[in-house]
Amino acid sequence: MSDNSVVQNDRVSEHEALSESIFSKARLSRDPRFDGRFFVAVKTTGIFCRPICPARLPKEENVTYFEHATQAMAQGYRPCFRCRPDSAPRSAAWKGVGATINRALSLLSSIPIASVADIACRLGISERYLNKLVVNAVGISPKQFQNMQRALFAKQLIQQTCLSMTDISVTAGYQSLRQLQRAVEQYCGTSPTQLRKKQHTAQKGISLFLSYRPPYNWPYVRDFLATRAIKGLEYVTDNSYERYFSSQSQIGFFKAEHDEERNGFNVQIDMPDLNGLHTVIENIRLVLDLHADPLLIEQSLTQAGLLPHQLTAGLRLPSAWSVFESGCRAIVGQQVSVKAAIGQVTLLVHQLGKRVPEALPLSGFESSTSERYSFPTPEDIANSSLEFLRMPQARKEAVRSFAQCFVGDSIPTHNDILAIKGVGPWTLDYLKMRGERNPDIYLGGDLIVRKMAKLYPVEPEKAAPWRSYLTLQLWQLSNQQSET
């Protein structure tokens, strides 16, 4: 072995020791801000937990640490029934593994599952290289990672919903109840029936609890969503957000109720076709920005030049339901106030959106309006003259051209969108930030951002990869100035 190899191995060992020291302190503190950033496996029981698990703390010599739940499962550890590691916030893309592997793990986590070859093709890399990336990042093959994610999702549905085992097996992508049973026994060390026996509450329909890492500034998220809520499509209360959505040509409904004591949201979902349930659950997490890591975000904002007392604790990036919806909102809202923009988007939804079936819940909508809608499809907008909108004809044409890019489930490139007459860099960046949920977009062309950046001198590049939150923080500082 060369001297260089010895030095490199020593550095790796030193880094691992440092990580374990940090994990140990976080575990002993049970600080919920570390939830999902690592998992604790107990050698004496063969079980792995979240760092917030209420069980009695094991001795340090009896534990080992993993950055991903799948790594613990690959080593033969079973998920804890008390803290439910499958419910932890997903580890953020801060570990330095790169954009390609983060995108790969996201695609491999999707259900229904796609073939590894198809995912490699979407990433523009070879299947062999994808396998190498995933093995280096999490220690298991892409196929193994998919199988474990599917088993964890099935476990979540078994423990948190009253869906039948048949519905769960189909929703989680299994071909039969026998396949579901084998997977649960393999990765959870028990049977589906035993998992359900451990369910303490019986709830009707699809009810889940989605966690986040605190602090979470719900008043900020609530007010952001309420200011932009479309009547008949969305409804916001002091403690909840609900809306209708389209999924696989079907209209569904969800309500997310904030539970500050448990650091998460109680979510109710009603949808006719369960095949897209995993995608819907993940979309709700992204709309409410439940994967964010507030510690890292605050560090990046102070590095950019803001002082700690200028930061909004628990800042989150509320997103739109889809890239298409976000783009329509952005184009319609060009050069007008948020209130005026929402008025026009509401017209768009009421004129072209599909009426919600009576079978879906009314909830808060019952008292607000008798008419309920889903957001219009690209085909509905592309084929309309939009004469009912009160805006310049050029902007109407921009909305129609944007919709045309999405007809037939097409996915336009950023260059395709920029090529639309009337769509500039600001609109595209806003779409990236709220539609694509890109955490690293600095809206330097925004008038308010430019004004506040002069008042509070910042170096945006030092906030990377969290520059979207710098944009939001500068907007928030402007709002605070207006209030005073």
Secondary structure as GFF3:
##gff-version 3
##sequence-region A 1 484
A	DSSP	alpha_helix	3	29	.	.	.	ID=ss1
A	DSSP	three_ten_helix	32	34	.	.	.	ID=ss2
A	DSSP	beta_strand	39	42	.	.	.	ID=ss3
A	DSSP	beta_strand	47	49	.	.	.	ID=ss4
A	DSSP	three_ten_helix	60	62	.	.	.	ID=ss5
A	DSSP	beta_strand	63	66	.	.	.	ID=ss6
A	DSSP	alpha_helix	69	74	.	.	.	ID=ss7
A	DSSP	beta_strand	78	79	.	.	.	ID=ss8
A	DSSP	three_ten_helix	85	87	.	.	.	ID=ss9
A	DSSP	alpha_helix	99	109	.	.	.	ID=ss10
A	DSSP	alpha_helix	116	123	.	.	.	ID=ss11
A	DSSP	alpha_helix	127	138	.	.	.	ID=ss12
A	DSSP	alpha_helix	142	160	.	.	.	ID=ss13
A	DSSP	alpha_helix	165	171	.	.	.	ID=ss14
A	DSSP	alpha_helix	177	188	.	.	.	ID=ss15
A	DSSP	alpha_helix	192	197	.	.	.	ID=ss16
A	DSSP	beta_strand	206	211	.	.	.	ID=ss17
A	DSSP	alpha_helix	218	227	.	.	.	ID=ss18
A	DSSP	beta_strand	234	236	.	.	.	ID=ss19
A	DSSP	beta_strand	240	247	.	.	.	ID=ss20
A	DSSP	beta_strand	250	259	.	.	.	ID=ss21
A	DSSP	three_ten_helix	260	262	.	.	.	ID=ss22
A	DSSP	beta_strand	264	270	.	.	.	ID=ss23
A	DSSP	three_ten_helix	274	276	.	.	.	ID=ss24
A	DSSP	alpha_helix	277	287	.	.	.	ID=ss25
A	DSSP	alpha_helix	294	303	.	.	.	ID=ss26
A	DSSP	three_ten_helix	308	310	.	.	.	ID=ss27
A	DSSP	alpha_helix	323	332	.	.	.	ID=ss28
A	DSSP	alpha_helix	338	352	.	.	.	ID=ss29
A	DSSP	alpha_helix	365	368	.	.	.	ID=ss30
A	DSSP	alpha_helix	378	382	.	.	.	ID=ss31
A	DSSP	alpha_helix	393	404	.	.	.	ID=ss32
A	DSSP	three_ten_helix	407	409	.	.	.	ID=ss33
A	DSSP	alpha_helix	414	418	.	.	.	ID=ss34
A	DSSP	alpha_helix	425	430	.	.	.	ID=ss35
A	DSSP	pi_helix	431	435	.	.	.	ID=ss36
A	DSSP	alpha_helix	447	455	.	.	.	ID=ss37
A	DSSP	three_ten_helix	460	463	.	.	.	ID=ss38
A	DSSP	alpha_helix	467	483	.	.	.	ID=ss39
###
